[in-house]
Amino acid sequence: MHKCGWMMAAGLLLIAAVPRNDARAQAAPTQTPAQPKSATGTTPAHKPAATSPYDRALLRPALLTAKAPATYQVKFTTTKGDFVITVTRAWAPLGADRFYNLVRHHFYDNTHFFRVLKGFVVQWGISAYPPVTAAWEHAPIKDDPVVQSNLRAYITYAMSGPNTRTTQVFINLVDNKRLDGMGFSPFGQITEGMDIVESLYTGYGEGAPEGQGPEQNKIERLGKPYLDKGFDKLDWIKTTMLILPPGAAPAKAPSAANATPTPAPQKP
């Protein structure tokens, strides 16, 4: 599920998520859209079974295709504090639905911010658990049209080419409008705690071999222990909480019989 950046942005080679042999990048917003109404209903989503460190539903991506509400929020509790992302489905429906399903099943819990580049992006989205990472490696979603610009505080999927979005995402730390023309489609924005995002540890820089940061393929193969041992200064996500707008009930995932097969990944 490696994803490295495949373009130059402000003099930086975008090396977004690097799935096994490619790479991905991140983005932010253009015009500030109206803020979604504050959500009041909260749900802890699906808690992992006591016998497993993760929700085993994550091993079956093809079944996790519930439709997201028109707007929803996700609270991230990290080693530096909390921040909230507000997602607007109309901006990028496929991306918003994927994020919704990942959060409902706590995919991002215990994951590290493995690529934090000051003045550019904060990237994360490789599971702490190798079996989960492997399950999503070949579960891409199709691209959404770019409706919002990659401005500061907007969240976007990392990708390695057309129709390669899986689980890696990034938050734009500055206006990265040049990513718009490359197909990076924001699906939400930070509405609380941008100061927390900007305080995440940046000391390792770009991932190896360009910088001193971790290698994405090793994160995928070895999981959280690799980062805990070799990159102990990196910040990480402790827990996530899905916050639904008033009157919105958690969507039901389709049955196995009605599940839509996940399309095969495409080479950039």
C-alpha positions as CSV (number, residue, x, y, z in Angstrom):
1,M,0.0,0.0,0.0
2,H,3.0,2.3,-0.5
3,K,2.2,5.7,-1.8
4,C,4.7,8.2,-2.8
5,G,4.2,11.6,-4.2
6,W,4.5,11.7,-8.0
7,M,4.8,15.4,-8.6
8,M,6.9,18.4,-7.6
9,A,5.3,20.9,-5.2
10,A,7.0,24.0,-4.0
11,G,10.3,22.4,-4.8
12,L,9.4,19.3,-2.8
13,L,9.1,15.9,-4.4
14,L,5.7,14.7,-3.2
15,I,6.3,11.3,-1.8
16,A,2.9,10.5,-0.4
17,A,2.0,7.1,0.9
18,V,4.2,4.5,-0.7
19,P,2.4,1.3,-1.5
20,R,4.8,-1.5,-2.0
21,N,6.4,0.0,-5.2
22,D,4.9,3.4,-5.8
23,A,4.1,6.6,-3.9
24,R,1.5,9.1,-2.9
25,A,0.9,12.7,-1.9
26,Q,-1.4,15.0,0.1
27,A,-3.4,18.3,-0.2
28,A,-5.5,21.2,1.3
29,P,-8.4,23.6,0.5
30,T,-9.1,26.4,-2.0
31,Q,-12.2,28.4,-1.1
32,T,-13.4,28.1,2.4
33,P,-16.8,26.4,2.2
34,A,-19.6,26.9,4.7
35,Q,-18.9,25.1,7.9
36,P,-21.1,22.0,8.4
37,K,-23.5,22.2,11.3
38,S,-22.0,21.0,14.5
39,A,-22.6,17.3,15.0
40,T,-24.2,16.2,18.3
41,G,-24.5,12.5,18.0
42,T,-21.4,10.5,18.9
43,T,-20.7,6.9,18.3
44,P,-17.6,4.9,19.4
45,A,-18.0,2.9,16.1
46,H,-17.2,-0.8,16.2
47,K,-14.9,-1.7,19.0
48,P,-12.2,-4.4,18.3
49,A,-13.0,-7.8,19.8
50,A,-11.4,-8.6,23.1
51,T,-9.4,-11.4,21.4
52,S,-8.0,-9.1,18.7
53,P,-6.1,-5.8,18.8
54,Y,-8.1,-4.6,15.8
55,D,-11.7,-5.0,14.5
56,R,-11.5,-8.1,12.3
57,A,-14.0,-6.7,9.9
58,L,-11.1,-4.6,8.6
59,L,-9.8,-7.8,7.0
60,R,-12.7,-7.7,4.6
61,P,-12.6,-4.3,2.8
62,A,-15.2,-5.4,0.2
63,L,-17.9,-5.5,2.9
64,L,-17.1,-2.1,4.4
65,T,-19.0,0.1,1.9
66,A,-21.6,1.8,4.0
67,K,-22.7,5.2,2.7
68,A,-21.7,8.2,4.9
69,P,-24.0,10.9,6.1
70,A,-24.0,14.2,4.2
71,T,-21.7,15.6,6.8
72,Y,-20.0,14.0,9.8
73,Q,-17.0,14.7,12.1
74,V,-14.2,12.6,13.4
75,K,-12.3,13.4,16.6
76,F,-8.7,12.3,16.7
77,T,-7.1,11.9,20.1
78,T,-3.3,12.0,19.6
79,T,-0.1,12.1,21.6
80,K,-0.2,15.9,21.1
81,G,-3.8,16.5,21.8
82,D,-7.2,16.4,20.0
83,F,-8.3,17.7,16.6
84,V,-11.5,17.4,14.7
85,I,-12.1,16.8,11.0
86,T,-15.4,17.7,9.4
87,V,-16.2,15.7,6.3
88,T,-18.6,17.0,3.6
89,R,-19.6,14.1,1.4
90,A,-20.6,16.3,-1.5
91,W,-17.0,17.3,-2.0
92,A,-15.8,13.8,-2.7
93,P,-18.4,11.1,-2.1
94,L,-16.3,8.1,-2.7
95,G,-13.5,9.4,-0.5
96,A,-15.9,10.4,2.3
97,D,-17.6,7.0,2.3
98,R,-14.2,5.2,2.5
99,F,-13.1,7.4,5.4
100,Y,-16.4,6.9,7.2
101,N,-16.0,3.1,7.0
102,L,-12.4,3.2,8.1
103,V,-13.2,5.3,11.1
104,R,-16.3,3.3,12.1
105,H,-14.0,0.3,12.4
106,H,-11.1,2.1,14.1
107,F,-8.6,1.6,11.3
108,Y,-6.7,4.7,12.3
109,D,-6.3,3.9,16.0
110,N,-2.7,3.4,17.0
111,T,-1.4,4.7,13.6
112,H,1.6,7.1,13.4
113,F,1.9,10.4,11.5
114,F,4.8,8.9,9.6
115,R,5.4,11.8,7.2
116,V,5.3,15.3,8.7
117,L,6.9,17.9,6.5
118,K,6.9,21.4,7.8
119,G,5.3,23.9,5.4
120,F,3.8,21.1,3.3
121,V,1.8,18.1,4.7
122,V,1.1,15.7,7.5
123,Q,0.5,12.2,6.3
124,W,-0.7,9.0,7.9
125,G,-2.9,5.9,7.2
126,I,-0.8,2.8,7.2
127,S,-2.3,0.4,9.8
128,A,-0.5,-0.5,13.0
129,Y,-1.2,-4.1,12.1
130,P,0.4,-5.7,9.0
131,P,-2.6,-8.1,8.3
132,V,-4.9,-5.1,8.1
133,T,-2.5,-3.2,5.8
134,A,-2.3,-6.2,3.5
135,A,-6.1,-6.5,3.3
136,W,-6.4,-2.9,2.1
137,E,-3.5,-2.9,-0.3
138,H,-5.6,-4.0,-3.2
139,A,-8.8,-2.2,-2.3
140,P,-8.6,1.1,-4.1
141,I,-11.5,3.4,-4.8
142,K,-12.0,5.4,-8.0
143,D,-11.1,9.1,-8.1
144,D,-13.6,11.8,-7.2
145,P,-13.6,15.1,-9.2
146,V,-11.7,17.9,-7.5
147,V,-14.3,20.2,-6.1
148,Q,-12.4,21.8,-3.3
149,S,-8.9,23.1,-3.5
150,N,-5.9,21.8,-1.5
151,L,-5.8,24.7,0.9
152,R,-4.3,24.8,4.4
153,A,-6.2,22.5,6.9
154,Y,-8.0,20.4,4.2
155,I,-7.6,16.6,4.2
156,T,-7.0,14.6,1.0
157,Y,-6.1,11.0,0.1
158,A,-2.5,10.2,-0.9
159,M,-2.3,8.3,-4.2
160,S,0.2,6.9,-6.7
161,G,-1.8,7.7,-9.8
162,P,-5.4,7.6,-11.1
163,N,-7.8,5.4,-9.1
164,T,-5.3,4.3,-6.4
165,R,-6.7,5.8,-3.2
166,T,-6.9,3.3,-0.3
167,T,-6.3,4.4,3.3
168,Q,-3.5,6.9,3.4
169,V,-4.5,10.6,3.9
170,F,-2.8,13.9,4.5
171,I,-3.6,17.3,5.8
172,N,-2.3,20.4,4.0
173,L,-0.2,22.6,6.3
174,V,-0.2,25.3,3.7
175,D,-2.1,26.1,0.5
176,N,-1.0,23.4,-2.0
177,K,-3.2,24.5,-4.9
178,R,-0.9,22.9,-7.4
179,L,-2.1,19.5,-6.2
180,D,-5.6,20.3,-7.5
181,G,-4.6,19.8,-11.1
182,M,-3.0,16.4,-10.2
183,G,-6.3,15.0,-9.1
184,F,-6.0,15.3,-5.3
185,S,-9.5,15.8,-4.1
186,P,-10.1,17.1,-0.6
187,F,-13.0,15.6,1.3
188,G,-13.0,17.5,4.6
189,Q,-11.1,20.0,6.7
190,I,-9.8,20.6,10.2
191,T,-12.5,22.5,12.1
192,E,-10.9,22.2,15.6
193,G,-7.3,21.7,16.7
194,M,-5.3,22.9,13.7
195,D,-2.7,24.0,16.2
196,I,-2.3,20.4,17.4
197,V,-1.8,19.3,13.8
198,E,0.9,21.9,13.3
199,S,2.7,20.8,16.5
200,L,3.3,17.2,15.4
201,Y,6.9,16.1,15.4
202,T,8.7,17.1,12.2
203,G,12.3,16.1,13.1
204,Y,12.7,13.1,10.9
205,G,11.7,14.9,7.7
206,E,11.0,12.9,4.5
207,G,11.0,9.2,4.5
208,A,14.1,7.2,3.6
209,P,16.1,7.3,1.4
210,E,15.3,11.0,0.7
211,G,15.3,11.8,4.5
212,Q,15.6,10.3,7.9
213,G,12.0,9.3,8.2
214,P,10.7,5.7,8.3
215,E,10.4,3.5,5.2
216,Q,6.8,2.9,4.2
217,N,7.3,-0.7,3.1
218,K,8.7,-1.5,6.5
219,I,5.8,0.1,8.3
220,E,3.5,-2.1,6.2
221,R,5.5,-5.3,6.9
222,L,6.4,-4.7,10.5
223,G,3.7,-2.4,11.8
224,K,3.8,-0.2,14.9
225,P,6.7,-2.0,16.6
226,Y,9.0,-0.8,13.8
227,L,8.1,2.8,14.4
228,D,8.1,2.5,18.2
229,K,11.6,1.2,18.2
230,G,13.3,3.3,15.5
231,F,11.2,6.5,15.4
232,D,10.0,6.9,18.9
233,K,9.6,10.7,18.6
234,L,6.9,10.4,16.0
235,D,3.4,11.4,17.2
236,W,0.5,8.9,16.7
237,I,-3.2,8.5,17.0
238,K,-4.5,7.0,20.3
239,T,-8.2,6.8,19.4
240,T,-10.8,8.1,17.0
241,M,-14.4,8.9,17.5
242,L,-17.1,9.3,14.9
243,I,-19.5,12.2,15.5
244,L,-22.7,12.2,13.6
245,P,-25.0,15.1,12.9
246,P,-28.4,15.3,14.6
247,G,-30.8,12.6,13.4
248,A,-28.2,10.6,11.5
249,A,-27.9,6.9,12.3
250,P,-24.8,4.9,11.6
251,A,-25.3,3.3,8.1
252,K,-25.5,-0.4,7.8
253,A,-22.8,-2.2,5.8
254,P,-24.2,-4.3,2.9
255,S,-24.5,-8.1,3.4
256,A,-21.8,-10.3,1.8
257,A,-24.3,-11.3,-0.9
258,N,-24.9,-7.6,-1.9
259,A,-21.4,-6.4,-1.5
260,T,-19.8,-4.7,-4.5
261,P,-16.5,-6.2,-5.5
262,T,-13.5,-3.9,-5.0
263,P,-12.0,-2.9,-8.3
264,A,-8.5,-4.1,-9.1
265,P,-5.7,-1.5,-8.5
266,Q,-4.5,0.4,-11.5
267,K,-0.9,1.2,-12.3
268,P,-0.2,5.0,-12.5
